[in-house]
Amino acid sequence: MKRKNLIKGFLYLGIVSFGVSCTNLDEEVLDGQSYISSGGATNINATAVLQSAYNGLRDFNGQGMMYALDEMSTDAMVGPTRGGDWDDNGVWRQIHTQTWAPDHNEVKGAWNSLLSNVYNCNLVIESGTATASQVLQARFLRAFYYYNVVDLFGQAPYRPAGSNLLDDPKVWSRNEATTFVISELEAIIGALPARVSGDASIVNSDAAHFLLAKLYLNKGVFDGSGTFAAADMTKVVQNVDAISGSLASSYWANFAPDNNTSNEILFSSKNIQGGDGGNMQSKWRMCNHYNQNPSGWNGFSTLAEYYNRFNTSDARAKYSSPSLIAATGNPVGFQVGQQYAPGGVTPLQDRNSHPLIFTPAITLITNGASLETAGIRGVKYIPDVANFDKPDNDLVLMRYSDALLMKVEAILRGGTGSSGTILADIAARAGVAAAPNTLDGVYAERGRELWWEGWRRNDMIRFGKFLDSRELKPYSSDAKYLLFPIPADALFNANLKQNPGY
C-alpha cells in the first residue's frame, strides 16, 4: 500500500505540459517516473538542463536499451550466451527471438531513458529562463524522443496544462502522439537554424526535415492502417528535397574519428577526443574479442544470412588502411576469419589457446571450442587509435543516404517525385551494382547501407518482415511483438494500458 501511495506522488517522465511553469524541481528517477520532492520552485539552469537533454542522445549508443531493441530484435544482430558470459538471465536471447516480457530490463531502460529525456526537454521549454533558441532546440529533441516512444511502445504519457501534479498523466494513443510530433516539427521547422558545417550535433532544420520524412513514411504503420497514403509519401519526398546534404565520397568517412566533417551526417551526438567519449568505445568493444586491440567484451555478432547479402566487393562491409592495421591488426566492418595482433602479422588466439578465427556459424547458446569464436563480428565505427576509451567519433543519428533511400521508397509507394540516380549513386560509392528500383530492392539496400545504425527494426516492420522466421528464430512471431510492452512499473498510471497480448 505504501508503494501505491508513493507512486501517486510521482510525475511520469515524458509528460508534455503546455503552459505550466515547471522550475528547478529536485527529482529522483524511479522506473521512468520522477518524484517531485521540492516544496517550492526556483529558476532552473536552462543551459545545463538542455545539455542533459542533448546528452540523452548517447543512450542510443552502447549495447542496450533502444539500440538493442532496434537492432538485436532483427535479423542483423544476435547476443548469444557464451558459456558463462553474456547470459544475463537470457535478456539478449529474448530480444533476438522476440520472447521478451514486460519485466525485461532493456525494455524498461528504453522507456525510462526516452521519457526522462522528454522531461528534461519540458523543463527547458517551461522554465521561463531559456532563450528562444534553447526552447526551439528542446522542442525538437522532445519530438525526437517522442518519435522513438511512438515507434517502440505505441502510446505516450503527457500532462495537459493546469492538471494536478498528483493526478495520473493522460496518455496519447499512437495516432495522437504521431499527430503531436508532426505538428510540433512543422511548427518549429521554419525557425530552426541551418546545419552548422562541421558540427551536426546542434539541432538544425535538416534534422527536422529528416524526422518529418521518417514520420510520414511510417504513418501507415503508426495509425494501424497498414497503408501508405500518396499524400504522406509526397510529404516524405518534399522533406527530403528540403535537406541540404550530400553523400560523402567515402562511406567510411561517416564513421571515422573526424566524421564531424562529413556533410552526409544530418544529426549526431558530439564527442571530443579525450572527453567523456559518449560511450563510443562500445562500438568496437561490444563485439571485439578480449585479446584484440582494442580489447573487447566478446559479445554480439551478426548472422550469416545477413552478412551474405553483401557482395564481396561491397565497400560497406569492410574498411582497412595501413594506419588501422598497424594499430589494431584488422580491418573494421564485418570481421570474419583469423584475427591478428597490431601490425596484421601475428595470428591471435582466444583465451583457451584456440586460433582466434571468427566463424559464420553461431548458436544462441555456444559452448566448446567455438565458445569465443562463433559469429561474425561487426565494428561499424573506425576506432580512434589516439584514444580507444574516449574517442573523437561522433555518434551518427541521421544520415543523408537514409533520407535519399526514404525518398525512393516513398515514390515507389505512390509519392510524387523523381528518384533520379539515387540508387546508382549509393551503389557506385559502395563499388557494387545498383539495387533494383523496386520496394524489395530498396529494402535490401537499406539493410546494406544502414547496417547496425538503429533503423533495422523500423524498416523490417514497415516492409512486413519483422515477425518472419529467420536463421536463429525458426518460427513466425505473434503480432504483439510489433510493439514492446509497457514496463510493469509504469502501469501504476491507470491511464496507461498494457499493449495487446502482453
Buried (B, 14 or more C-beta within 10 A) or exposed (E): EEEEEEBEEBBBBBBBBEEBEBBBBEBEBBBBBBBBEEEEEEEBBBEEBBEBBBBBBBBBBBBBBBBBBBBBBBBBBBBBBBEEBBBBEBBBBBBBBBBBEBEBBBBBBBBBBBBBBBBBBBBBBBBEBBEEBBBBBBBBBBBBBBBBBBBBBBBBBBBBEEBEBEBBBBBBBBBBBBBBBBEBBBEBBEEBEEBEEEBBBBBBBBBBBBBBBBBBBBBBBBBEEEEBBEEBBBBBBBBBEBBEBEBBEBBBBBBBBBBBEBBBBBBBBBBBBEEEBBBBBBBBBBBBBBBBBBEBBBBBBBBBEBBEBBBEEBBBBBBBEEEBBEBBBBBBBBBBEEBBBBEBEEEBBBEEEBEBBBBBEBEBEBEEEBBBBBBBBBBBBBBBBEBBEBBBBBBBBBBBBBBBBBBBBBBBBBBEBEBEEBBBBBBEBBEBEBBEBEBEBBBBBBBBBBBBBBBBBBBBBBBEBBBEEBBBBEEEBEEBBBBBBBBBBBBBBEBBEBBEEB
